[in-house]
Amino acid sequence: MNPFEVISRHYSPGTELYRVLTVHSVLVTQKARQIAFSYQERHPGEELDLELLTEAGILHDIGIKHCHAPELFCEGSEPYIRHGILGQEMLEAEGLPRHALFCSRHTGAGLSRDDVISQGLPLPAEEFLPISIEEKILCVADKFFSKTPHKLWKEKRLESIAKSMAKHGQASVERWDALRREILGE
């Protein structure tokens, strides 16, 4: 399976939106693979599906086109917070159910059912937390890169990631800290 072929069925190559999506996705995937190799060194008995991680890394944000985020060249009508579940639907329709879960489980440090309800998020009242080790790795890797066009290539530091997580409440900070420690060993 070539994830870029999947993207090209939904996005027009050569557009700014395609560029933002693919540059971000490649950078996140490279970071995810780097994290995965480091994780494997610390946990030599743990098997990781690097092929799935790589493919899902490229596809994790495929749902952004349906969202209203003009600063990212997204001209859809959906709230941006829904890009994960929209991407999940797209990849399920493509016959990629395992990859689809990465879409809906990578936002923030994952979103709990309580987050959805208490914050009144326009999402189903469900759990959107990373479960597999590959999902957790991608979720962490995604925090290092923005899709903001002038910041695409700039890798964030852990301190700035933690600061941005604080904007979403204490539960988000605690979930990020636990995920960061588990995956990065820090």
PyMOL commands that set and color helices and strands:
alter all, ss='L'
color gray80, all
select helices_A, chain A and resi 3-10+16-42+50-59+62-66+70-72+80-93+97-104+113-118+133-142+149-151+158-166+170-184
alter helices_A, ss='H'
color red, helices_A
select strands_A, chain A and resi 68-69+74-75
alter strands_A, ss='S'
color yellow, strands_A
deselect
rebuild
show_as cartoon
